Amino acid sequence: MLERAITIGLKHERMIVIAAAIWFWAGIAIYARFIPLPDLPGWVRPTFFWSSVAFNAVWWGYVHGKVEARRRALAKPAAAPQETE
């Protein structure tokens, strides 16, 4: 499953980062009641915020590092075998 997340992260990193930032800031605004929403159950506001916090923690704390490592590994040219005489 981690390999699949890394592969998706390589392809769609910019989109994931933008969506995560919007989700996080929308979560803050909804949690702080800056954005009025219709009557929702009490658990919805904190869940929206904390789920964005959890996603960002996993993305920036673990998966993004693996994506960067994979990108560096793919960018590094394979060392050509040296011929001996």
C-alpha positions, 0 to 999 in steps of 0.5 A: 500500500505504501508503494502505491501511495508513493507512486501516486505521490510522484505523479500528483504531488502538486495537486495533493499539496494544494488540496491538503492546504485547502482542506487544512485551511477550510478545516480551520475556518469551519472549526472556528466558525468563520465559514457558516454551515447549515446545522450539522451534528456536533462531531462534523466540525472537529472531524473535518479539521482533525482529519485534515491535520492527520492527513497532513501529518502523514503526508509531510511526516512520512509519505512526502519523504519517501516520494522525494527519496524515490524521485532522487533514486530515479533521477540518479543515473545508473552507474555503468559497469566498468570494464576491466582489461 
